[in-house]
Amino acid sequence: MEAIGRRGLLAATALAAPFIRRAQAADAAKLVFGGSVPLSGVAAETGLNVHNGYLVAVKYLNEVLGGVEIAGRRYQLALNMFDDASDPSRAVTLIQRQIDDGVNFFLGSFGSNIVLPTVAITEGAERPMVQAGGGSDQIFNQGYRYVFGFYPRASRQFVSTAAWLKTLQPAVKSISIISTNDAFSKPLATGAIANCKSEGIEVLDHFELPAQVTDVSGVMASLRARTPDVVACTTHDQDSLLLTRQMVATGTNVKMVYQDLGPQLASYRSALGKYADGIAFQQYWDPRVTFKDQFFGSAAAFAAYYAKNVTRPIAYHCAAGAACITTFVSAMQAAKSIDPKAVRDALSAIDIETLYHRIKFTPDGDGDPVVMGPGVGQVQKGDMEFVYPLNGKTADVIYPMPRWDQRG
């Protein structure tokens, strides 16, 4: 399946299945999900994870369950996904081509800079999109009715993190925030500043970096001069990795480093080794979460099936990608229809548990900030642990985190 994921045109096809399942599938109609995903380019590391989630869900629903039943008719699922190469203009062209070809249901790419322009296309065609790749406020504040996102909009994503910081002892008194000038990172930083201030945490600095970052030595010097208790990075994976490497190289020590994106990836943790330990991050999913799923049964069952079919390490993006498809199917079953408008209405009212999370959208289509807001994870001995909310934690938080030069 990993090799399949890198082709330009990607259609998920059924492999060998038990005889009884093949008999069911023989009479099934086809239900097509279209879209694009970055399998190459700067966003490929996470794009591959999202796409593997799509592939695994389709494989499971087709082969293990024999398809899905909607309004008394059985369907086999098919993916019509293209590599957008992390290029928004290419993604727009690909989505428009699929709409012209009659595709009615869309899965999202990864990255707000790609999701935002593609949503404008699907919205104009009144085709629903369920996506786990874009959290920019701009996706959800323009009155769009056909896009549904698995995350609260960016400006609402730091609420639980600020509440977590308030629980740490010794008390967190100050924070510096680092963001990049893009459609996701910038509004997330704005929300983080407001949330920290409301919790009584002093914001010493906000460093806004260009969208393409290569050197942050000046930021490191400022951090050493001011020495906040916490450095929070509302940055994407590669930028988070760069920032951590330069903190280590320059001996920039604080009590806690928090990064929204990056530590969730096995590749990030492998690249940093011992220096990843102690870093906290936004965490939406773990195989140990207790949500029940009508298709896979549980998050643990999904993780086990994933491991049997994909060699690439699992991440929360994989679970989110799979749940985009099962949420679509649940909405179709609730609507008793595959009419796009009827499915859109069912999505707007949905409130279900899935392998990924409880799914409930705001009237604007983003994830409900209370129901679908993130927890906080921390890298400990190279693995991810939940440390907040406290009633769901898998480990106690390590705070303050060890100095860079005191790691064995």
Beta strands, then each sheet from edge to edge (+ up, - down):
strand 1: 9-10
strand 2: 29-37
strand 3: 68-70
strand 4: 73-83
strand 5: 105-107
strand 6: 129-131
strand 7: 147-149
strand 8: 174-180
strand 9: 202-209
strand 10: 230-233
strand 11: 256-259
strand 12: 280-283
strand 13: 292-293
strand 14: 297-298
strand 15: 351-353
strand 16: 358-360
strand 17: 375-380
strand 18: 383-388
sheet 1: 1+ 4- 2- 5- 6- 7-
sheet 2: 1+ 4- 3+
sheet 3: 9+ 8+ 10+ 11+ 12+ 17- 18+
sheet 4: 13+ 14-
sheet 5: 15+ 16-
end
